[in-house]
């Protein structure tokens, strides 16, 4: 089934692309969520009308994201967690923890915008990426330290 993408969809294409997808994927996921339209002449005309509004909105959102990225640049977050042998944490540092720490510094960021390659389960220095906009990504340094008896022994 041919569809016109209304939003960027990972592993499928950018907004405005015409793609061939399985009918069930289009009917059950893309179209109900507003991510795509069926590729008809009427929907193509509808898409062209909405394109100008979308471009204005995207420019505004990107500008806001760049302002926030300027405030986030160089931010370093520290976490103290209980650790066992070999500097392995009891638990982990997650994207939610990073978002909470940023909110504590006056930078409210949704946890879904924080990208960690994996949950952090060791003591050390790591980098998280905050994806504020599709084109604006900011690295944030995370320092995880051990607390309690293990920290005193080291």
Number of C-alpha atoms within 10 A of each C-alpha: 13 16 24 24 24 21 16 15 13 7 6 13 14 15 17 17 15 19 17 13 13 11 13 10 11 20 15 10 13 22 17 11 10 11 17 27 21 19 16 12 9 9 15 16 11 12 19 12 11 11 15 11 10 16 11 10 12 14 11 12 13 16 14 13 20 18 10 17 19 10 12 16 12 12 13 13 17 13 16 15 21 18 22 17 7 9 17 17 21 13 13 18 21 18 23 15 14 24 20 17 17 20 13 10 11 10 14 13 19 17 16 12 16 23 18 16 10 11 12 19 17 21 22 14 13 15 16 18 16 24 19 21 17 10 9 14 17 21 19 20 16 19 15 22 18 22 15 12 11 14 15 8 6 6
